[in-house]
Amino acid sequence: MNKKLTMIAAGIGLALSAAPNVAAAAPWTPIGQRVANLNVRIDQGVRNGSLTRPEAMRLRTQLRDLQGLEARYRRGGLTVAERGDLDRRFDRLSAQVRFDKHDRRARW
């Protein structure tokens, strides 16, 4: 019986050590900080010529829409699923800013 308990305890310990470490995941950046970061990147792109004004306007509109969605989500309390959705949408917008800034289109 003692040997059986030892084997079970060892199995549980092994299973727990193989589980992904949730605490090691990247911390979630607050939405206000992500909005500020994106605004700075868009402003820099306009100033250095890597974004055209129409590109910047489109990106800012998408950012405003995303802020509106976040406000609607917060009215009922931000769920884990909504937080994940916002995170994915911010990641997508961030990638779009990066793409637009580096697409080497002629600027005027």
Secondary structure as GFF3:
##gff-version 3
##sequence-region A 1 108
A	DSSP	alpha_helix	2	18	.	.	.	ID=ss1
A	DSSP	three_ten_helix	22	24	.	.	.	ID=ss2
A	DSSP	alpha_helix	31	48	.	.	.	ID=ss3
A	DSSP	alpha_helix	53	75	.	.	.	ID=ss4
A	DSSP	alpha_helix	80	101	.	.	.	ID=ss5
###
